Amino acid sequence: MGTLWFGGTIIPMTEEERREEAVFTKDGFVVALGSEQALRSEFASSIDREVDLRGGALYPGFIDSHLHMIGHGEKLLKLDVSSVTSLDQLKRLLEQQASAVPEGEWVLAEGFNENLYENRTVPDRLFLDDISVTKPIMITRVCRHAMVVNTAALQLAGISRGTESPSGGRIERWEDGEPTGYLHDQAQELIKPYLPKIDRDYVKRALETSLADLYQHGFTGGHTEDLFYYNKPEETASVFREVIGSHRKFRTNLLVHHEAADVIDTFPDSEFLKPGSVKLFADGALGGRTALLKAPYSDADTTGVAIHTPQQLESIVKKARAIQMPVAVHTIGDEALEMAVTAIENQPPPPGKRDRLIHLQVTTPELRSRLKKLDVVLDIQPRFTASDFPWVMDRLGQDRLPDSFAWKTLLEDGLVCAGGSDAPIEPVDPLLGIHAAVTRRRPEEDHDGWLPDQKLTLFEALRLFTSGSAAAVCEEDVAGIVEPGYRADFTVLSRDLSLLEPNEWLHAETVMTVVDDTIVYHRNQELVEQR
């Protein structure tokens, strides 16, 4: 028996202007679209449930192509300082947090962003020492490629003037050689063994918190990388198995950190939980100047940090191929992208699998030409455009800007792009990502957008979070549009976005989130019909 969805606007996302009145679904798949009257007539004997959209707009289910689900839950549970706009405000919040923490325990906060502070000053260990010299303090940078700790934390980890920066990382120092407390990329690993132990119950609570928030934002699925950061990968995988399944449906694709790939056969593989690509990092981030560039940064004498040598990176890709896995490579700078492209060219993916490259904030015409010859999806985060400008122009300079954050150019070159948030790095809200892709600015700003020639249309932006994300995991034949034979995964918004101005999109509400023909979230929860 089946379900008739009616009373609103069906937006199949097959053509920009196409709209339908109703859709009939059965056994978790779309059967037909058309007028309400025609579907009622054709399927009269098969309709056993009716869902009135009450004027809402039904889209293909939104899929976040790159996030960290447990990390997103942690951000919702922890002190989040990502919206703090001054060092004074940051200090006040940390002081409040420290006063509530018993002596000897860690003071932890997520997401500082010095680009929002006056003079873009990065807090250092002396700044944190003013808050406490006895309690270890750690605050992660918004990109999670760097952290700042106080003197107590450095001493606990044994980091001193004589400690060398590890391969793939950097310990910032003052002129006298003393560590400032600012640690980049792999240098963060020196601190992590001394952080509070995370138990299974905490991981489960973070995942459940994250899932509830994702439902509320209309997501029916996500591609998430979490399996290397919370005790043993097998344990984290077991938490996913416990939280996500027949009772809490969410199309979850698990990216597997390359250092956990040797236990890939123990990871989940079910209708709602599948192992995805082997994830590896080629470089860091532009904010901390650890993204790997071909030429030095315009505001510093460095080209960034290579997490692996080209030979090491290719070796990791080769190991992924040995277990018949595609790869997902974090590449922000153009030199990191070239390393990743070369490795993939030398080690093609297994038949039926597709690699992905994540972020691609700096490209070149030559690299895009090489990308067109590969079966690869480019996993972009449109919201970075709103967050990283204007300061990123200082990092890259005018000459590199035309090939930076160039989402329109990537699409015009015929490259397949998927859309994600990289939550908790950026807000998870897909409407913020769509807004940034179309306007190239923050909602509160009033200008024509950063590099306005790179603006996407609303249709292009929506496809990033629907058919583009489906293509990233080779599911473009079953997900990403509303058509017969495709999954009955829907995001129902309060309005058809095409009828609104961009800033009005952010006031559209998620009315329903539907996975496998099941309403997993409803704005008016009492109206949810359980199956």
C-alpha positions as CSV (number, residue, x, y, z in Angstrom):
1,M,0.0,0.0,0.0
2,G,1.1,3.6,-0.6
3,T,1.1,7.2,0.4
4,L,-0.3,10.2,-1.4
5,W,1.6,13.5,-0.7
6,F,-0.5,16.5,-1.7
7,G,-1.6,20.0,-0.8
8,G,1.7,21.7,-1.6
9,T,4.2,22.1,-4.4
10,I,6.4,19.1,-5.5
11,I,9.8,20.3,-6.8
12,P,11.4,17.3,-8.5
13,M,14.7,19.1,-9.3
14,T,14.9,17.5,-12.8
15,E,14.3,20.8,-14.5
16,E,14.5,24.3,-13.1
17,E,10.9,25.3,-13.7
18,R,9.2,22.0,-13.2
19,R,6.5,21.8,-10.5
20,E,4.0,19.1,-9.7
21,E,0.9,18.9,-7.5
22,A,1.3,15.5,-5.8
23,V,3.4,12.4,-5.6
24,F,2.5,8.8,-4.8
25,T,5.0,6.6,-3.0
26,K,5.1,2.9,-2.1
27,D,7.5,0.7,-0.3
28,G,10.0,3.5,0.2
29,F,10.1,4.6,-3.5
30,V,8.4,7.2,-5.7
31,V,5.8,5.6,-8.0
32,A,4.3,8.6,-9.8
33,L,4.0,12.4,-9.9
34,G,1.2,14.5,-11.4
35,S,-2.0,16.3,-10.5
36,E,-3.7,15.3,-7.2
37,Q,-6.8,14.3,-9.1
38,A,-5.0,12.1,-11.5
39,L,-3.0,10.3,-8.8
40,R,-6.1,9.8,-6.7
41,S,-7.9,8.2,-9.6
42,E,-5.0,6.0,-10.8
43,F,-4.0,4.7,-7.3
44,A,-7.4,4.8,-5.6
45,S,-7.1,1.2,-4.4
46,S,-3.5,1.6,-3.2
47,I,-3.6,4.7,-1.1
48,D,-3.7,3.8,2.5
49,R,-2.1,7.0,3.9
50,E,-2.4,10.7,2.9
51,V,0.0,13.5,3.9
52,D,-1.2,17.0,3.5
53,L,1.8,19.3,2.8
54,R,-0.3,22.3,4.0
55,G,1.2,24.6,1.4
56,G,4.8,23.5,1.8
57,A,7.3,22.8,-0.9
58,L,8.6,19.2,-1.2
59,Y,12.2,18.8,-2.4
60,P,14.4,15.7,-2.9
61,G,15.9,14.9,0.5
62,F,18.8,17.2,1.4
63,I,22.1,15.4,1.9
64,D,25.1,16.9,3.5
65,S,28.1,15.6,1.5
66,H,30.7,16.4,4.1
67,L,30.3,16.8,7.8
68,H,31.4,15.3,11.1
69,M,28.2,14.1,12.8
70,I,29.6,13.4,16.2
71,G,31.7,16.6,16.1
72,H,28.5,18.5,15.2
73,G,26.8,17.0,18.3
74,E,29.8,17.9,20.4
75,K,29.6,21.5,19.3
76,L,25.9,21.6,20.4
77,L,26.9,20.1,23.8
78,K,30.1,22.1,24.4
79,L,31.0,25.8,24.8
80,D,30.8,27.1,21.3
81,V,32.8,30.3,20.7
82,S,32.6,30.4,16.9
83,S,30.4,33.5,16.8
84,V,32.5,35.4,19.4
85,T,33.7,38.7,17.9
86,S,36.3,40.0,20.3
87,L,39.1,38.7,22.6
88,D,37.4,40.4,25.6
89,Q,34.2,38.4,24.9
90,L,36.2,35.2,24.4
91,K,37.9,35.8,27.8
92,R,34.6,36.4,29.6
93,L,33.1,33.1,28.3
94,L,36.2,31.1,29.1
95,E,36.4,32.6,32.6
96,Q,32.8,31.5,33.1
97,Q,33.6,28.0,31.9
98,A,36.7,27.8,34.0
99,S,34.8,28.8,37.1
100,A,32.5,25.8,36.6
101,V,35.3,23.3,36.1
102,P,36.8,21.6,39.1
103,E,40.5,22.1,39.8
104,G,42.7,19.8,37.7
105,E,40.1,19.3,35.0
106,W,40.3,20.7,31.4
107,V,38.6,23.9,30.3
108,L,37.5,23.2,26.7
109,A,35.9,25.4,24.0
110,E,35.2,25.0,20.3
111,G,35.7,27.2,17.3
112,F,37.6,30.5,17.9
113,N,38.0,32.6,14.8
114,E,40.6,35.4,15.1
115,N,39.4,36.9,11.8
116,L,36.4,38.2,13.7
117,Y,38.5,40.0,16.3
118,E,40.1,43.4,16.2
119,N,43.5,43.2,14.4
120,R,42.8,39.5,13.8
121,T,44.9,38.6,16.9
122,V,45.2,34.9,17.7
123,P,44.9,34.2,21.4
124,D,48.1,32.7,22.9
125,R,49.0,30.8,26.0
126,L,49.5,34.0,28.0
127,F,46.0,35.0,27.1
128,L,44.8,31.7,28.4
129,D,47.1,31.8,31.5
130,D,45.2,34.9,32.6
131,I,42.1,32.7,32.9
132,S,43.9,29.9,34.7
133,V,47.5,28.7,35.4
134,T,46.4,25.5,37.1
135,K,43.6,24.2,34.9
136,P,44.7,23.1,31.4
137,I,42.8,25.0,28.7
138,M,42.3,24.1,25.1
139,I,40.3,26.0,22.5
140,T,40.1,24.7,18.9
141,R,40.2,27.0,15.9
142,V,37.0,27.1,13.8
143,C,38.8,25.0,11.1
144,R,39.8,22.3,13.6
145,H,43.3,22.4,12.0
146,A,44.7,24.3,14.9
147,M,44.3,24.8,18.6
148,V,45.6,27.1,21.4
149,V,46.5,25.8,24.8
150,N,47.7,27.4,28.0
151,T,51.0,26.8,29.8
152,A,49.5,24.1,32.1
153,A,48.4,22.1,29.0
154,L,51.9,22.5,27.4
155,Q,53.5,21.3,30.6
156,L,51.1,18.4,30.9
157,A,52.1,17.3,27.3
158,G,55.8,18.0,27.8
159,I,55.9,20.6,25.1
160,S,58.8,23.0,25.6
161,R,61.4,25.1,23.8
162,G,63.2,21.9,22.8
163,T,60.2,20.1,21.4
164,E,60.4,19.9,17.6
165,S,57.4,20.4,15.3
166,P,56.2,17.0,14.2
167,S,55.9,16.0,10.5
168,G,52.8,17.5,9.0
169,G,52.4,20.0,11.9
170,R,53.8,23.2,13.4
171,I,54.4,24.5,16.9
172,E,54.2,28.3,16.8
173,R,57.0,30.0,18.7
174,W,58.0,33.5,19.9
175,E,61.4,34.8,18.8
176,D,63.1,33.3,21.8
177,G,61.9,29.8,20.7
178,E,59.3,29.4,23.5
179,P,56.0,27.9,22.2
180,T,53.1,30.4,22.0
181,G,50.6,27.6,22.7
182,Y,49.3,27.8,19.1
183,L,49.5,24.3,17.5
184,H,48.8,23.5,13.9
185,D,47.6,20.2,12.3
186,Q,49.7,17.2,13.4
187,A,51.1,19.3,16.3
188,Q,47.7,19.0,17.9
189,E,48.3,15.3,18.3
190,L,50.9,16.1,21.0
191,I,48.1,17.4,23.2
192,K,45.3,14.8,22.5
193,P,46.6,12.0,24.7
194,Y,46.2,14.2,27.7
195,L,42.7,15.4,27.0
196,P,39.8,14.0,29.1
197,K,38.9,10.4,28.0
198,I,35.8,10.2,25.9
199,D,33.5,7.3,26.8
200,R,31.0,5.5,24.7
201,D,28.0,7.1,26.4
202,Y,29.4,10.6,25.5
203,V,29.8,9.6,21.9
204,K,26.3,8.2,21.7
205,R,24.8,11.4,23.3
206,A,26.7,13.6,20.8
207,L,25.5,11.5,17.8
208,E,21.9,11.5,19.0
209,T,22.1,15.3,19.6
210,S,23.5,15.7,16.1
211,L,20.9,13.5,14.4
212,A,18.0,15.3,16.0
213,D,19.4,18.6,14.7
214,L,20.0,17.3,11.2
215,Y,16.4,16.1,11.0
216,Q,15.3,19.5,12.1
217,H,17.3,21.1,9.3
218,G,15.7,18.9,6.7
219,F,18.6,16.4,6.1
220,T,17.7,12.9,5.1
221,G,21.3,11.8,4.9
222,G,24.9,12.8,5.3
223,H,28.5,11.7,4.5
224,T,30.3,11.8,7.8
225,E,33.9,11.4,9.0
226,D,34.1,10.4,12.7
227,L,35.8,7.0,12.9
228,F,39.3,8.0,14.1
229,Y,38.7,10.5,16.9
230,Y,36.7,8.8,19.6
231,N,38.5,5.8,21.1
232,K,38.6,2.7,18.8
233,P,37.1,3.0,15.3
234,E,35.2,-0.2,15.9
235,E,33.5,1.2,19.0
236,T,32.5,4.4,17.2
237,A,31.1,2.3,14.4
238,S,29.1,0.3,16.9
239,V,27.6,3.5,18.2
240,F,26.4,4.4,14.7
241,R,24.9,0.9,14.4
242,E,23.0,1.5,17.7
243,V,21.7,5.0,16.9
244,I,20.9,4.7,13.2
245,G,18.8,2.0,11.8
246,S,15.2,1.0,11.2
247,H,13.8,3.1,14.0
248,R,16.0,6.2,13.3
249,K,16.4,6.3,9.5
250,F,19.1,8.5,8.1
251,R,21.2,7.7,4.9
252,T,24.6,7.6,6.6
253,N,27.8,7.2,4.5
254,L,30.8,6.7,6.8
255,L,34.1,8.1,5.5
256,V,36.9,6.0,7.1
257,H,40.1,7.7,8.2
258,H,43.1,6.0,6.4
259,E,44.6,5.0,9.7
260,A,41.4,3.0,10.5
261,A,41.0,1.5,7.0
262,D,42.6,-1.8,8.1
263,V,39.5,-2.7,10.0
264,I,37.0,-1.6,7.3
265,D,35.4,-5.1,7.3
266,T,34.1,-4.5,10.8
267,F,32.2,-1.3,9.8
268,P,28.5,-1.2,9.2
269,D,26.9,-1.9,5.9
270,S,23.1,-1.7,5.8
271,E,20.4,0.2,4.1
272,F,21.0,3.3,6.3
273,L,24.6,2.8,7.2
274,K,27.4,2.2,4.7
275,P,31.2,2.5,4.7
276,G,32.2,5.1,2.1
277,S,35.6,6.3,1.1
278,V,39.0,6.1,2.8
279,K,39.6,9.7,4.0
280,L,43.0,11.3,4.1
281,F,44.3,14.9,4.4
282,A,46.7,16.4,2.0
283,D,47.0,19.7,3.7
284,G,45.6,22.1,6.4
285,A,43.5,25.2,6.1
286,L,43.9,28.8,4.8
287,G,43.0,30.4,8.1
288,G,46.1,29.0,9.9
289,R,48.2,29.2,6.7
290,T,48.6,25.4,6.6
291,A,46.8,24.9,3.3
292,L,49.5,23.8,0.8
293,L,50.0,26.4,-2.0
294,K,52.2,26.3,-5.0
295,A,53.5,29.8,-4.3
296,P,54.0,31.4,-0.8
297,Y,51.1,33.1,0.9
298,S,50.7,36.8,0.1
299,D,50.8,37.7,3.8
300,A,53.5,35.3,5.1
301,D,56.7,33.6,4.0
302,T,55.3,30.0,3.9
303,T,53.6,27.8,1.3
304,G,51.7,25.9,4.0
305,V,52.0,22.3,5.4
306,A,52.0,19.0,3.5
307,I,50.4,16.4,5.8
308,H,52.1,13.7,3.7
309,T,54.8,13.6,1.0
310,P,53.6,12.9,-2.5
311,Q,55.0,9.4,-2.1
312,Q,53.2,8.8,1.2
313,L,49.9,10.1,-0.1
314,E,50.1,7.8,-3.2
315,S,50.9,4.9,-0.9
316,I,47.8,5.6,1.1
317,V,45.7,5.7,-2.1
318,K,47.3,2.4,-3.2
319,K,46.3,0.7,0.1
320,A,42.8,1.9,-0.3
321,R,42.7,0.3,-3.7
322,A,44.0,-2.9,-2.2
323,I,40.7,-3.2,-0.2
324,Q,38.6,-2.0,-3.2
325,M,37.9,1.4,-1.7
326,P,37.6,4.9,-3.2
327,V,39.4,7.8,-1.5
328,A,38.2,11.2,-0.2
329,V,41.1,13.6,-0.1
330,H,41.0,16.9,1.9
331,T,42.7,19.4,-0.5
332,I,42.4,23.1,0.0
333,G,45.5,24.5,-1.6
334,D,46.5,24.1,-5.3
335,E,49.7,22.2,-4.5
336,A,47.8,19.7,-2.3
337,L,45.2,19.3,-5.1
338,E,48.0,18.5,-7.6
339,M,49.4,15.9,-5.2
340,A,45.9,14.3,-4.9
341,V,45.2,14.4,-8.6
342,T,48.5,12.8,-9.4
343,A,47.9,10.0,-6.9
344,I,44.5,9.3,-8.3
345,E,45.8,9.3,-11.9
346,N,48.4,6.8,-10.9
347,Q,46.0,4.7,-8.8
348,P,42.5,4.7,-10.4
349,P,39.5,3.8,-8.3
350,P,38.0,0.3,-8.4
351,P,35.2,-0.4,-11.0
352,G,31.9,1.1,-9.8
353,K,33.5,3.4,-7.2
354,R,34.1,7.1,-7.4
355,D,36.7,9.2,-5.6
356,R,36.1,12.6,-4.2
357,L,38.2,15.7,-3.5
358,I,37.1,17.8,-0.6
359,H,37.1,21.6,-0.4
360,L,39.2,22.7,-3.4
361,Q,39.4,26.3,-2.3
362,V,42.3,27.1,-4.7
363,T,42.5,25.5,-8.1
364,T,44.2,26.2,-11.5
365,P,43.0,25.8,-15.1
366,E,45.5,23.0,-15.6
367,L,44.3,21.1,-12.6
368,R,40.7,21.5,-13.6
369,S,41.6,20.1,-17.0
370,R,43.1,17.0,-15.4
371,L,40.1,16.7,-13.1
372,K,37.7,16.4,-16.1
373,K,39.5,13.2,-17.1
374,L,38.8,11.5,-13.8
375,D,35.7,9.9,-12.4
376,V,35.7,12.2,-9.4
377,V,33.2,14.3,-7.4
378,L,34.3,17.7,-6.0
379,D,33.0,18.1,-2.5
380,I,32.6,21.8,-1.9
381,Q,31.4,23.9,1.1
382,P,29.7,27.0,-0.2
383,R,29.4,28.6,3.2
384,F,33.2,29.0,3.3
385,T,32.7,31.9,0.8
386,A,30.7,33.8,3.4
387,S,33.1,32.9,6.3
388,D,36.5,33.3,4.7
389,F,36.1,36.6,2.8
390,P,37.5,39.3,3.0
391,W,40.5,38.0,5.0
392,V,41.2,35.2,2.6
393,M,42.2,37.9,0.0
394,D,45.1,38.8,2.2
395,R,46.2,35.2,2.3
396,L,46.0,34.6,-1.5
397,G,46.5,37.9,-3.1
398,Q,44.8,39.2,-6.3
399,D,46.5,36.9,-8.8
400,R,45.1,33.7,-7.3
401,L,41.6,35.0,-6.5
402,P,40.0,34.2,-9.9
403,D,40.7,30.5,-9.3
404,S,39.7,30.5,-5.7
405,F,36.3,29.5,-4.2
406,A,35.4,29.2,-7.9
407,W,32.2,27.1,-7.6
408,K,30.7,28.4,-10.9
409,T,33.9,27.7,-12.8
410,L,33.9,24.1,-11.6
411,L,30.4,23.6,-12.7
412,E,30.9,25.3,-16.1
413,D,33.9,23.1,-16.7
414,G,31.5,20.1,-16.5
415,L,32.8,18.9,-13.1
416,V,30.3,17.2,-10.7
417,C,30.1,19.0,-7.4
418,A,28.4,18.0,-4.1
419,G,27.5,20.4,-1.3
420,G,28.3,20.1,2.3
421,S,28.7,22.1,5.5
422,D,31.8,20.6,7.1
423,A,29.9,21.0,10.4
424,P,30.9,21.7,13.0
425,I,33.4,23.9,11.2
426,E,30.5,25.8,9.6
427,P,26.8,25.9,10.6
428,V,25.0,22.8,9.4
429,D,21.9,24.7,8.1
430,P,21.7,23.9,4.3
431,L,19.8,27.1,3.7
432,L,22.9,29.0,4.8
433,G,25.0,27.0,2.4
434,I,22.5,27.6,-0.5
435,H,22.4,31.3,0.4
436,A,26.2,31.6,0.3
437,A,26.4,29.8,-3.0
438,V,24.0,32.2,-4.6
439,T,24.9,35.5,-3.0
440,R,28.6,35.0,-2.1
441,R,28.1,37.0,1.1
442,R,26.8,36.8,4.7
443,P,23.1,37.4,5.1
444,E,23.7,40.6,7.2
445,E,26.0,42.1,4.5
446,D,24.8,44.4,1.7
447,H,27.0,44.1,-1.3
448,D,27.2,42.3,-4.7
449,G,29.1,39.3,-3.3
450,W,32.7,38.2,-3.1
451,L,33.8,37.4,-6.7
452,P,30.3,37.8,-8.0
453,D,31.0,36.1,-11.3
454,Q,31.1,32.8,-9.3
455,K,27.5,33.1,-8.0
456,L,25.4,30.0,-8.6
457,T,21.7,30.0,-9.5
458,L,19.3,28.7,-6.9
459,F,18.7,25.6,-9.0
460,E,22.5,24.9,-9.1
461,A,22.9,25.5,-5.4
462,L,20.0,23.1,-4.6
463,R,21.5,20.4,-6.8
464,L,24.7,20.5,-4.8
465,F,22.8,19.3,-1.7
466,T,20.6,16.8,-3.6
467,S,21.8,15.1,-6.9
468,G,25.4,16.2,-6.4
469,S,25.7,14.6,-2.9
470,A,24.0,11.5,-4.3
471,A,26.6,11.3,-7.1
472,A,29.4,11.5,-4.5
473,V,28.5,8.0,-3.4
474,C,27.4,6.7,-6.8
475,E,23.7,6.9,-5.9
476,E,22.6,9.3,-8.6
477,D,20.2,6.6,-10.0
478,V,18.2,6.3,-6.7
479,A,18.6,9.6,-4.9
480,G,18.8,13.3,-5.5
481,I,15.6,13.9,-7.6
482,V,11.9,13.1,-7.2
483,E,11.1,10.7,-10.0
484,P,9.6,7.2,-10.3
485,G,12.0,4.6,-9.1
486,Y,13.8,7.1,-6.8
487,R,13.8,6.9,-3.0
488,A,11.0,8.5,-1.1
489,D,13.4,10.8,0.8
490,F,12.0,14.3,1.0
491,T,12.7,17.7,2.6
492,V,9.6,19.7,2.9
493,L,10.1,23.4,3.5
494,S,7.4,26.0,4.4
495,R,7.9,27.8,1.0
496,D,9.1,27.3,-2.5
497,L,12.5,29.1,-2.3
498,S,12.2,30.3,-5.9
499,L,9.4,32.6,-4.9
500,L,11.5,34.3,-2.2
501,E,14.4,36.7,-2.1
502,P,17.7,35.1,-0.9
503,N,17.6,36.6,2.6
504,E,14.0,35.3,3.0
505,W,15.2,31.7,2.4
506,L,16.7,31.8,5.9
507,H,13.2,32.2,7.4
508,A,11.8,29.2,5.5
509,E,11.2,26.4,8.0
510,T,11.6,22.7,7.7
511,V,8.0,21.4,7.9
512,M,8.9,17.7,7.5
513,T,11.9,15.5,6.9
514,V,11.0,12.2,5.3
515,V,13.4,9.2,5.0
516,D,12.2,5.9,3.3
517,D,8.6,7.1,3.2
518,T,8.8,7.7,7.0
519,I,8.3,11.1,8.6
520,V,11.3,11.3,10.9
521,Y,10.7,15.0,11.8
522,H,7.6,17.3,11.7
523,R,7.5,20.9,12.8
524,N,4.2,20.0,14.6
525,Q,5.4,16.8,16.1
526,E,1.9,15.7,17.1
527,L,1.0,15.4,13.5
528,V,3.7,12.8,12.8
529,E,2.2,9.5,11.7
530,Q,4.4,6.6,12.7
531,R,4.5,3.6,10.4
